[in-house]
Amino acid sequence: MAEHRVEHVMGIPVGIDVRDEAVGPAALDRAFAWLRSVDAAFSTYRADSEVSRLNAGTLTGAQASPAVRRASPDCSGPRLTR
């Protein structure tokens, strides 16, 4: 059976439509979980995101996740803004 799901992520409805019979609901669960983790790390609209906390000075570069450190190797450098 094909899988289709729409969830609100990053402030917008995001749809995933999979036509491969071998792909089950767990794959969509993982895809949406990944999108939520990206939002939690990089959103400039969420006060609790890692990027917002770096900008506010409540999180250091050393405390940031590996993904955020890779995206901004010098976390003390330019601030990420909206």
RAHU-V715749 format. One record per pair of residues at least 6 apart in sequence whose C-alpha atoms are under 8 Angstrom apart, sorted by the first residue. I is the first residue (numbers start at 0). GAP is how many residues later the second one is. If there is no record, write none. Layout:
i=I gap=GAP
i=I gap=GAP
This chain:
i=0 gap=18
i=0 gap=19
i=0 gap=20
i=1 gap=15
i=1 gap=16
i=1 gap=17
i=1 gap=18
i=1 gap=19
i=1 gap=21
i=2 gap=13
i=2 gap=14
i=2 gap=15
i=2 gap=16
i=2 gap=20
i=2 gap=21
i=2 gap=22
i=2 gap=25
i=3 gap=11
i=3 gap=12
i=3 gap=13
i=3 gap=14
i=4 gap=10
i=4 gap=11
i=4 gap=12
i=4 gap=23
i=5 gap=7
i=5 gap=8
i=5 gap=9
i=5 gap=10
i=6 gap=6
i=6 gap=7
i=6 gap=8
i=6 gap=25
i=7 gap=6
i=8 gap=23
i=8 gap=26
i=8 gap=27
i=8 gap=30
i=9 gap=25
i=9 gap=26
i=9 gap=29
i=9 gap=33
i=15 gap=12
i=38 gap=10
i=39 gap=6
i=39 gap=8
i=39 gap=9
i=39 gap=10
i=40 gap=8
i=40 gap=9
i=40 gap=10
i=40 gap=24
i=40 gap=27
i=41 gap=7
i=41 gap=8
i=41 gap=9
i=41 gap=10
i=41 gap=26
i=42 gap=6
i=42 gap=7
i=42 gap=8
i=42 gap=9
i=43 gap=7
i=43 gap=8
i=43 gap=36
i=43 gap=37
i=43 gap=38
i=44 gap=7
i=44 gap=37
i=45 gap=6
i=46 gap=6
i=49 gap=9
i=49 gap=14
i=49 gap=15
i=49 gap=18
i=50 gap=17
i=50 gap=29
i=51 gap=28
i=52 gap=6
i=53 gap=6
i=53 gap=7
i=53 gap=21
i=54 gap=24
i=54 gap=25
i=59 gap=15
i=60 gap=8
i=60 gap=13
i=60 gap=14
i=60 gap=15
i=61 gap=7
i=68 gap=6
